[in-house]
């Protein structure tokens, strides 16, 4: 739907309905602004906060009964 088609339809509406349409458009615009505020984390922002032990890949002692 083009802007001209929307404009033509809005012109034909009674004044009280035009007010409701205007309020609805404001609502949609405010909702879109809220969506844009959500920021994605910056790559590498958690660098140095996670540490893995040197023996991470070593078998756990709890599973010795199940290992050959």
Biopython code that builds the backbone (N, CA, C, O; Angstrom):
import numpy as np
from Bio.PDB.StructureBuilder import StructureBuilder

atoms = [
    (1, "UNK", "N", (0.853, -1.171, 0.000)),
    (1, "UNK", "CA", (0.000, 0.000, 0.000)),
    (1, "UNK", "C", (0.901, 1.238, 0.000)),
    (1, "UNK", "O", (1.842, 1.337, 0.788)),
    (2, "UNK", "N", (0.604, 2.150, -0.873)),
    (2, "UNK", "CA", (1.421, 3.353, -0.997)),
    (2, "UNK", "C", (0.947, 4.421, -0.015)),
    (2, "UNK", "O", (-0.137, 4.326, 0.559)),
    (3, "UNK", "N", (1.769, 5.419, 0.158)),
    (3, "UNK", "CA", (1.408, 6.526, 1.048)),
    (3, "UNK", "C", (0.206, 7.294, 0.513)),
    (3, "UNK", "O", (-0.618, 7.787, 1.285)),
    (4, "UNK", "N", (0.111, 7.391, -0.786)),
    (4, "UNK", "CA", (-1.026, 8.083, -1.393)),
    (4, "UNK", "C", (-2.331, 7.342, -1.108)),
    (4, "UNK", "O", (-3.353, 7.967, -0.822)),
    (5, "UNK", "N", (-2.297, 6.030, -1.185)),
    (5, "UNK", "CA", (-3.488, 5.241, -0.876)),
    (5, "UNK", "C", (-3.893, 5.412, 0.587)),
    (5, "UNK", "O", (-5.076, 5.545, 0.900)),
    (6, "UNK", "N", (-2.908, 5.406, 1.475)),
    (6, "UNK", "CA", (-3.200, 5.623, 2.895)),
    (6, "UNK", "C", (-3.795, 7.006, 3.122)),
    (6, "UNK", "O", (-4.790, 7.154, 3.831)),
    (7, "UNK", "N", (-3.192, 7.994, 2.528)),
    (7, "UNK", "CA", (-3.665, 9.372, 2.678)),
    (7, "UNK", "C", (-5.098, 9.511, 2.177)),
    (7, "UNK", "O", (-5.919, 10.171, 2.815)),
    (8, "UNK", "N", (-5.399, 8.897, 1.050)),
    (8, "UNK", "CA", (-6.744, 8.962, 0.480)),
    (8, "UNK", "C", (-7.766, 8.335, 1.426)),
    (8, "UNK", "O", (-8.862, 8.868, 1.600)),
    (9, "UNK", "N", (-7.416, 7.228, 2.024)),
    (9, "UNK", "CA", (-8.328, 6.573, 2.964)),
    (9, "UNK", "C", (-8.516, 7.405, 4.230)),
    (9, "UNK", "O", (-9.626, 7.499, 4.754)),
    (10, "UNK", "N", (-7.446, 8.001, 4.715)),
    (10, "UNK", "CA", (-7.528, 8.801, 5.943)),
    (10, "UNK", "C", (-8.390, 10.033, 5.725)),
    (10, "UNK", "O", (-9.150, 10.418, 6.614)),
    (11, "UNK", "N", (-8.288, 10.649, 4.577)),
    (11, "UNK", "CA", (-9.077, 11.849, 4.276)),
    (11, "UNK", "C", (-10.577, 11.555, 4.356)),
    (11, "UNK", "O", (-11.357, 12.410, 4.777)),
    (12, "UNK", "N", (-10.971, 10.372, 3.961)),
    (12, "UNK", "CA", (-12.385, 10.014, 3.929)),
    (12, "UNK", "C", (-12.967, 9.714, 5.312)),
    (12, "UNK", "O", (-14.185, 9.620, 5.458)),
    (13, "UNK", "N", (-12.123, 9.566, 6.314)),
    (13, "UNK", "CA", (-12.596, 9.222, 7.658)),
    (13, "UNK", "C", (-13.205, 10.424, 8.363)),
    (13, "UNK", "O", (-12.826, 11.562, 8.087)),
    (14, "UNK", "N", (-14.156, 10.180, 9.279)),
    (14, "UNK", "CA", (-14.671, 11.267, 10.118)),
    (14, "UNK", "C", (-13.589, 11.736, 11.097)),
    (14, "UNK", "O", (-12.630, 11.012, 11.364)),
    (15, "UNK", "N", (-13.750, 12.930, 11.620)),
    (15, "UNK", "CA", (-12.725, 13.547, 12.473)),
    (15, "UNK", "C", (-12.413, 12.715, 13.718)),
    (15, "UNK", "O", (-11.246, 12.594, 14.090)),
    (16, "UNK", "N", (-13.419, 12.142, 14.366)),
    (16, "UNK", "CA", (-13.154, 11.369, 15.580)),
    (16, "UNK", "C", (-12.333, 10.112, 15.276)),
    (16, "UNK", "O", (-11.505, 9.701, 16.090)),
    (17, "UNK", "N", (-12.556, 9.512, 14.130)),
    (17, "UNK", "CA", (-11.766, 8.342, 13.737)),
    (17, "UNK", "C", (-10.350, 8.763, 13.346)),
    (17, "UNK", "O", (-9.400, 8.021, 13.595)),
    (18, "UNK", "N", (-10.195, 9.926, 12.746)),
    (18, "UNK", "CA", (-8.858, 10.432, 12.405)),
    (18, "UNK", "C", (-8.016, 10.590, 13.664)),
    (18, "UNK", "O", (-6.815, 10.319, 13.653)),
    (19, "UNK", "N", (-8.644, 11.027, 14.741)),
    (19, "UNK", "CA", (-7.923, 11.180, 16.018)),
    (19, "UNK", "C", (-7.443, 9.812, 16.507)),
    (19, "UNK", "O", (-6.314, 9.679, 16.979)),
    (20, "UNK", "N", (-8.295, 8.808, 16.393)),
    (20, "UNK", "CA", (-7.906, 7.456, 16.809)),
    (20, "UNK", "C", (-6.775, 6.917, 15.934)),
    (20, "UNK", "O", (-5.856, 6.266, 16.430)),
    (21, "UNK", "N", (-6.844, 7.187, 14.652)),
    (21, "UNK", "CA", (-5.780, 6.756, 13.737)),
    (21, "UNK", "C", (-4.468, 7.435, 14.113)),
    (21, "UNK", "O", (-3.414, 6.799, 14.120)),
    (22, "UNK", "N", (-4.533, 8.709, 14.421)),
    (22, "UNK", "CA", (-3.336, 9.449, 14.822)),
    (22, "UNK", "C", (-2.740, 8.874, 16.108)),
    (22, "UNK", "O", (-1.524, 8.712, 16.216)),
    (23, "UNK", "N", (-3.595, 8.568, 17.075)),
    (23, "UNK", "CA", (-3.120, 7.971, 18.326)),
    (23, "UNK", "C", (-2.478, 6.606, 18.074)),
    (23, "UNK", "O", (-1.452, 6.273, 18.667)),
    (24, "UNK", "N", (-3.087, 5.831, 17.198)),
    (24, "UNK", "CA", (-2.546, 4.511, 16.887)),
    (24, "UNK", "C", (-1.186, 4.621, 16.198)),
    (24, "UNK", "O", (-0.277, 3.842, 16.485)),
    (25, "UNK", "N", (-1.050, 5.568, 15.306)),
    (25, "UNK", "CA", (0.239, 5.784, 14.635)),
    (25, "UNK", "C", (1.302, 6.187, 15.653)),
    (25, "UNK", "O", (2.436, 5.713, 15.584)),
    (26, "UNK", "N", (0.945, 7.058, 16.595)),
    (26, "UNK", "CA", (1.885, 7.440, 17.656)),
    (26, "UNK", "C", (2.300, 6.230, 18.480)),
    (26, "UNK", "O", (3.469, 6.084, 18.836)),
    (27, "UNK", "N", (1.336, 5.363, 18.781)),
    (27, "UNK", "CA", (1.632, 4.140, 19.532)),
    (27, "UNK", "C", (2.623, 3.262, 18.770)),
    (27, "UNK", "O", (3.591, 2.767, 19.349)),
    (28, "UNK", "N", (2.385, 3.070, 17.482)),
    (28, "UNK", "CA", (3.284, 2.244, 16.675)),
    (28, "UNK", "C", (4.688, 2.834, 16.606)),
    (28, "UNK", "O", (5.677, 2.105, 16.673)),
    (29, "UNK", "N", (4.771, 4.141, 16.473)),
    (29, "UNK", "CA", (6.085, 4.795, 16.418)),
    (29, "UNK", "C", (6.834, 4.642, 17.733)),
    (29, "UNK", "O", (8.041, 4.400, 17.731)),
    (30, "UNK", "N", (6.134, 4.779, 18.857)),
    (30, "UNK", "CA", (6.802, 4.637, 20.152)),
    (30, "UNK", "C", (7.264, 3.198, 20.365)),
    (30, "UNK", "O", (8.316, 2.969, 20.962)),
    (31, "UNK", "N", (6.490, 2.230, 19.884)),
    (31, "UNK", "CA", (6.880, 0.827, 20.010)),
    (31, "UNK", "C", (8.117, 0.535, 19.174)),
    (31, "UNK", "O", (8.979, -0.234, 19.601)),
    (32, "UNK", "N", (8.220, 1.125, 18.009)),
    (32, "UNK", "CA", (9.397, 0.929, 17.165)),
    (32, "UNK", "C", (10.641, 1.540, 17.797)),
    (32, "UNK", "O", (11.734, 0.986, 17.678)),
    (33, "UNK", "N", (10.482, 2.677, 18.467)),
    (33, "UNK", "CA", (11.626, 3.302, 19.133)),
    (33, "UNK", "C", (12.151, 2.409, 20.239)),
    (33, "UNK", "O", (13.362, 2.325, 20.445)),
    (34, "UNK", "N", (11.251, 1.736, 20.961)),
    (34, "UNK", "CA", (11.673, 0.839, 22.035)),
    (34, "UNK", "C", (12.443, -0.345, 21.475)),
    (34, "UNK", "O", (13.407, -0.800, 22.091)),
    (35, "UNK", "N", (12.034, -0.851, 20.317)),
    (35, "UNK", "CA", (12.734, -1.972, 19.701)),
    (35, "UNK", "C", (14.146, -1.580, 19.298)),
    (35, "UNK", "O", (15.069, -2.385, 19.424)),
    (36, "UNK", "N", (14.325, -0.371, 18.822)),
    (36, "UNK", "CA", (15.635, 0.073, 18.357)),
    (36, "UNK", "C", (16.602, 0.291, 19.511)),
    (36, "UNK", "O", (17.815, 0.271, 19.298)),
    (37, "UNK", "N", (16.104, 0.501, 20.731)),
    (37, "UNK", "CA", (16.973, 0.767, 21.869)),
    (37, "UNK", "C", (17.724, -0.474, 22.336)),
    (37, "UNK", "O", (18.770, -0.357, 22.973)),
    (38, "UNK", "N", (17.211, -1.652, 22.029)),
    (38, "UNK", "CA", (17.876, -2.881, 22.445)),
    (38, "UNK", "C", (19.208, -3.003, 21.715)),
    (38, "UNK", "O", (19.246, -3.109, 20.489)),
    (39, "UNK", "N", (20.293, -2.986, 22.471)),
    (39, "UNK", "CA", (21.624, -3.047, 21.879)),
    (39, "UNK", "C", (22.187, -4.449, 22.017)),
    (39, "UNK", "O", (21.942, -5.146, 23.001)),
    (40, "UNK", "N", (22.934, -4.837, 21.024)),
    (40, "UNK", "CA", (23.618, -6.117, 21.075)),
    (40, "UNK", "C", (24.943, -5.928, 21.805)),
    (40, "UNK", "O", (25.554, -4.863, 21.712)),
    (41, "UNK", "N", (25.390, -6.942, 22.526)),
    (41, "UNK", "CA", (26.668, -6.825, 23.214)),
    (41, "UNK", "C", (27.819, -6.683, 22.221)),
    (41, "UNK", "O", (27.772, -7.218, 21.114)),
    (42, "UNK", "N", (28.825, -5.972, 22.628)),
    (42, "UNK", "CA", (30.005, -5.751, 21.797)),
    (42, "UNK", "C", (30.878, -7.003, 21.843)),
    (42, "UNK", "O", (31.081, -7.584, 22.909)),
    (43, "UNK", "N", (31.387, -7.410, 20.693)),
    (43, "UNK", "CA", (32.244, -8.587, 20.632)),
    (43, "UNK", "C", (33.450, -8.399, 21.548)),
    (43, "UNK", "O", (34.147, -7.388, 21.467)),
    (44, "UNK", "N", (33.688, -9.366, 22.409)),
    (44, "UNK", "CA", (34.835, -9.333, 23.300)),
    (44, "UNK", "C", (34.590, -8.618, 24.612)),
    (44, "UNK", "O", (35.534, -8.414, 25.375)),
    (45, "UNK", "N", (33.357, -8.230, 24.905)),
    (45, "UNK", "CA", (33.098, -7.470, 26.131)),
    (45, "UNK", "C", (33.252, -8.334, 27.384)),
    (45, "UNK", "O", (33.401, -7.789, 28.478)),
    (46, "UNK", "N", (33.220, -9.660, 27.257)),
    (46, "UNK", "CA", (33.375, -10.541, 28.412)),
    (46, "UNK", "C", (34.781, -11.138, 28.484)),
    (46, "UNK", "O", (35.015, -12.095, 29.223)),
    (47, "UNK", "N", (35.707, -10.580, 27.723)),
    (47, "UNK", "CA", (37.068, -11.113, 27.708)),
    (47, "UNK", "C", (37.681, -11.029, 29.101)),
    (47, "UNK", "O", (37.611, -9.992, 29.762)),
    (48, "UNK", "N", (38.282, -12.134, 29.539)),
    (48, "UNK", "CA", (38.933, -12.175, 30.839)),
    (48, "UNK", "C", (37.994, -12.506, 31.986)),
    (48, "UNK", "O", (38.453, -12.623, 33.122)),
    (49, "UNK", "N", (36.723, -12.659, 31.743)),
    (49, "UNK", "CA", (35.774, -12.946, 32.816)),
    (49, "UNK", "C", (35.505, -14.443, 32.965)),
    (49, "UNK", "O", (34.956, -14.875, 33.978)),
    (50, "UNK", "N", (35.884, -15.225, 31.976)),
    (50, "UNK", "CA", (35.659, -16.668, 32.019)),
    (50, "UNK", "C", (37.011, -17.362, 31.970)),
    (50, "UNK", "O", (37.866, -17.035, 31.146)),
    (51, "UNK", "N", (37.191, -18.330, 32.873)),
    (51, "UNK", "CA", (38.464, -19.042, 32.937)),
    (51, "UNK", "C", (38.186, -20.539, 32.940)),
    (51, "UNK", "O", (37.296, -21.014, 33.647)),
    (52, "UNK", "N", (38.955, -21.278, 32.143)),
    (52, "UNK", "CA", (38.831, -22.737, 32.109)),
    (52, "UNK", "C", (40.087, -23.331, 32.720)),
    (52, "UNK", "O", (41.196, -22.849, 32.490)),
    (53, "UNK", "N", (39.898, -24.377, 33.496)),
    (53, "UNK", "CA", (41.052, -25.011, 34.127)),
    (53, "UNK", "C", (41.879, -25.752, 33.078)),
    (53, "UNK", "O", (41.379, -26.110, 32.011)),
    (54, "UNK", "N", (43.152, -25.975, 33.402)),
    (54, "UNK", "CA", (44.059, -26.633, 32.461)),
    (54, "UNK", "C", (43.650, -28.081, 32.196)),
    (54, "UNK", "O", (43.888, -28.600, 31.105)),
    (55, "UNK", "N", (43.041, -28.735, 33.179)),
    (55, "UNK", "CA", (42.646, -30.136, 33.008)),
    (55, "UNK", "C", (41.158, -30.273, 32.639)),
    (55, "UNK", "O", (40.504, -31.235, 33.042)),
    (56, "UNK", "N", (40.650, -29.344, 31.899)),
    (56, "UNK", "CA", (39.232, -29.342, 31.536)),
    (56, "UNK", "C", (38.831, -30.607, 30.780)),
    (56, "UNK", "O", (37.751, -31.151, 31.012)),
    (57, "UNK", "N", (39.690, -31.075, 29.884)),
    (57, "UNK", "CA", (39.372, -32.253, 29.076)),
    (57, "UNK", "C", (39.740, -33.567, 29.753)),
    (57, "UNK", "O", (39.468, -34.633, 29.201)),
    (58, "UNK", "N", (40.342, -33.522, 30.915)),
    (58, "UNK", "CA", (40.732, -34.746, 31.617)),
    (58, "UNK", "C", (39.482, -35.471, 32.119)),
    (58, "UNK", "O", (38.497, -34.827, 32.479)),
    (59, "UNK", "N", (39.515, -36.804, 32.144)),
    (59, "UNK", "CA", (38.352, -37.548, 32.626)),
    (59, "UNK", "C", (38.092, -37.269, 34.109)),
    (59, "UNK", "O", (39.019, -37.056, 34.891)),
    (60, "UNK", "N", (36.832, -37.277, 34.465)),
    (60, "UNK", "CA", (36.453, -37.034, 35.853)),
    (60, "UNK", "C", (36.586, -38.322, 36.658)),
    (60, "UNK", "O", (36.298, -39.407, 36.153)),
    (61, "UNK", "N", (37.018, -38.202, 37.895)),
    (61, "UNK", "CA", (37.183, -39.362, 38.761)),
    (61, "UNK", "C", (35.867, -40.046, 39.083)),
    (61, "UNK", "O", (35.854, -41.243, 39.372)),
    (62, "UNK", "N", (34.787, -39.334, 39.042)),
    (62, "UNK", "CA", (33.476, -39.906, 39.360)),
    (62, "UNK", "C", (33.048, -40.972, 38.354)),
    (62, "UNK", "O", (32.192, -41.800, 38.665)),
    (63, "UNK", "N", (33.620, -40.966, 37.169)),
    (63, "UNK", "CA", (33.220, -41.901, 36.125)),
    (63, "UNK", "C", (34.205, -43.054, 35.944)),
    (63, "UNK", "O", (34.137, -43.766, 34.942)),
    (64, "UNK", "N", (35.113, -43.249, 36.889)),
    (64, "UNK", "CA", (36.106, -44.325, 36.772)),
    (64, "UNK", "C", (35.446, -45.695, 36.682)),
    (64, "UNK", "O", (35.961, -46.569, 35.986)),
    (65, "UNK", "N", (34.327, -45.910, 37.361)),
    (65, "UNK", "CA", (33.643, -47.208, 37.333)),
    (65, "UNK", "C", (33.113, -47.533, 35.939)),
    (65, "UNK", "O", (32.942, -48.707, 35.610)),
    (66, "UNK", "N", (32.860, -46.556, 35.142)),
    (66, "UNK", "CA", (32.265, -46.761, 33.820)),
    (66, "UNK", "C", (33.291, -46.763, 32.690)),
    (66, "UNK", "O", (32.947, -47.033, 31.540)),
    (67, "UNK", "N", (34.539, -46.466, 33.011)),
    (67, "UNK", "CA", (35.579, -46.382, 31.983)),
    (67, "UNK", "C", (36.347, -47.696, 31.917)),
    (67, "UNK", "O", (36.526, -48.348, 32.946)),
    (68, "UNK", "N", (36.811, -48.104, 30.725)),
    (68, "UNK", "CA", (37.568, -49.378, 30.606)),
    (68, "UNK", "C", (38.928, -49.295, 31.249)),
    (68, "UNK", "O", (39.679, -50.271, 31.234)),
]
sb = StructureBuilder()
sb.init_structure("model")
sb.init_model(0)
sb.init_chain("A")
sb.init_seg("    ")
for serial, (resi, resn, name, xyz) in enumerate(atoms, 1):
    if name == "N":
        sb.init_residue(resn, " ", resi, " ")
    sb.init_atom(name, np.array(xyz, "f"), 0.0, 1.0, " ", f" {name:<3s}", serial, name[0])
structure = sb.get_structure()
